[in-house]
Amino acid sequence: MSGQYAFENKSLVYVVYFGLLGITVLGAGMAELIVTISSSAYSIGILEIPHGGFRGGWGGLIMVFAGVFYLSGIIRDAHEIHQFAKVVVASVLIWVLAGTDILSMIAGSIPSPEADTWLNTKEGFVQSYAPPYTPAVLILPFSLVVTFYIHRYHKEKGISFGSSSR
């Protein structure tokens, strides 16, 4: 049983959830690439698809690869540890991309938009965190579900990260 989970029988929920998440992430990545190639801004409701060359192009590629990793991690032998690693890597890609988007949002909220003032007002600071958000930020909470499966794996294998009393 080398290389397999202690919980070999992955539930249908796991496969369906990460399958739908993979399709969503792949679609978001392709949309980012299309918007970047067309060089036009696109925003609808709480979603804003970046169109800059760096964030839109590279971010779109990262989202496409995250979607591919999600889908390839559940297609065959979902119980195998290497397939689960693909799902974890896809989630980490989303976390890094969403983290950079959130950091950009934080850094952009501090300076004032007016030329004569250095720091933003309290109202302007809070308002800068209002929607629209990038696809990675919107997908971020859904990608955190993988931590449940990581915890479950470690629990069933008896791996503990706490301090051991000797």
C-alpha positions in Angstrom: 0.0 0.0 0.0 2.9 2.3 -0.5 1.9 5.7 -1.8 -1.8 5.4 -1.0 -4.0 7.2 1.4 -5.1 5.6 4.6 -8.6 6.6 3.4 -8.4 4.8 0.1 -12.0 5.1 -0.8 -12.3 8.8 -1.8 -15.8 9.9 -1.5 -17.8 10.9 -4.5 -18.1 14.4 -2.8 -14.3 14.8 -3.1 -14.2 13.9 -6.8 -17.2 16.0 -7.7 -16.1 19.0 -5.6 -12.6 19.2 -6.9 -13.8 18.4 -10.4 -16.2 21.3 -10.4 -13.6 23.5 -8.8 -11.1 22.5 -11.5 -13.5 23.3 -14.3 -14.2 26.7 -12.7 -10.6 27.5 -12.2 -9.7 26.4 -15.7 -12.5 28.5 -17.1 -11.5 31.6 -15.0 -7.9 31.2 -16.3 -9.0 31.0 -19.9 -11.2 34.0 -19.4 -8.2 35.9 -18.0 -6.1 35.0 -21.0 -8.8 36.0 -23.5 -9.4 39.3 -21.7 -5.6 39.9 -21.7 -5.3 39.1 -25.4 -8.2 41.4 -26.3 -6.6 44.2 -24.1 -10.0 45.3 -22.8 -11.1 45.5 -19.2 -13.9 43.3 -18.1 -16.0 43.6 -14.9 -19.4 42.2 -14.0 -20.9 42.4 -10.6 -18.2 41.4 -8.0 -15.9 39.9 -10.6 -13.2 41.9 -12.3 -11.0 40.0 -14.8 -7.5 41.6 -14.9 -6.3 42.6 -18.4 -2.8 43.7 -17.7 0.0 41.7 -19.4 1.6 40.6 -16.1 -1.4 39.9 -13.9 -3.8 39.0 -16.6 -1.4 36.9 -18.8 0.7 35.2 -16.2 -2.2 35.0 -13.7 -4.3 33.5 -16.4 -1.7 30.8 -17.1 -1.3 30.1 -13.4 -5.1 29.6 -13.2 -5.2 27.4 -16.2 -2.5 25.2 -14.8 -4.2 25.1 -11.4 -7.4 23.9 -13.1 -5.5 21.3 -15.1 -3.8 20.1 -11.8 -7.2 19.9 -10.1 -8.7 17.9 -12.9 -5.7 15.6 -13.4 -5.6 14.9 -9.7 -9.1 13.4 -9.7 -9.4 11.8 -13.1 -7.7 8.5 -12.3 -6.5 6.9 -9.0 -7.8 9.7 -6.9 -6.9 7.7 -3.8 -3.2 7.7 -4.7 -1.0 10.2 -2.8 0.6 11.6 -6.0 -2.8 12.5 -7.4 -3.7 14.2 -4.1 -0.5 16.1 -4.3 -1.7 17.6 -7.6 -4.8 18.8 -5.9 -2.7 20.4 -3.1 -0.4 22.0 -5.7 -3.4 23.5 -7.5 -4.7 24.9 -4.3 -1.3 26.4 -3.4 -1.2 28.0 -6.9 -4.5 29.7 -6.1 -3.4 30.8 -2.7 -0.2 32.4 -4.0 -2.1 34.2 -6.8 -5.0 35.3 -4.5 -2.4 36.4 -1.9 -0.6 38.6 -4.4 -4.0 40.1 -5.4 -4.9 40.8 -1.8 -1.4 42.3 -1.1 -1.9 44.5 -4.2 -5.3 45.6 -2.8 -3.8 46.4 0.6 -0.8 48.3 -0.9 -3.2 50.2 -3.2 -5.4 51.3 -0.3 -2.8 53.1 1.7 -1.7 56.0 -0.5 -4.2 58.8 -1.2 -5.6 59.2 -4.7 -5.2 63.0 -4.3 -1.9 64.6 -5.2 -1.7 66.9 -2.2 -2.3 64.2 0.5 0.0 61.3 1.2 -2.3 58.9 3.1 -5.8 57.8 2.2 -8.7 58.8 4.3 -10.4 56.2 6.6 -13.4 56.1 4.3 -11.2 55.7 1.2 -9.2 53.0 2.9 -12.2 50.9 3.7 -13.9 51.6 0.3 -10.8 50.2 -1.5 -11.7 46.7 -0.2 -15.1 46.7 -1.8 -15.8 44.6 -4.9 -15.0 43.9 -7.6 -12.5 41.1 -7.0 -10.3 39.0 -9.2 -11.2 35.3 -9.9 -8.4 34.0 -7.7 -9.7 36.0 -4.7 -13.3 34.7 -5.3 -12.1 31.1 -5.6 -9.7 31.3 -2.6 -12.3 30.2 0.1 -13.3 27.2 -2.0 -9.7 26.1 -2.5 -9.2 26.0 1.3 -11.3 22.8 1.5 -8.1 20.8 0.6 -6.8 21.6 4.1 -9.6 19.3 5.5 -8.3 16.4 3.4 -4.7 17.2 4.4 -5.8 17.1 8.1 -7.8 13.9 7.5 -4.8 12.2 5.9 -2.5 13.2 8.7 -5.0 12.1 11.3 -5.5 8.7 9.7 -1.7 8.2 9.3 -1.2 9.2 13.0 1.0 12.1 12.0 1.1 14.9 14.6 2.5 18.4 14.3 2.2 19.3 18.0 5.0 19.1 20.5 5.7 15.6 21.8 6.2 15.1 25.5 9.0 12.7 26.1 
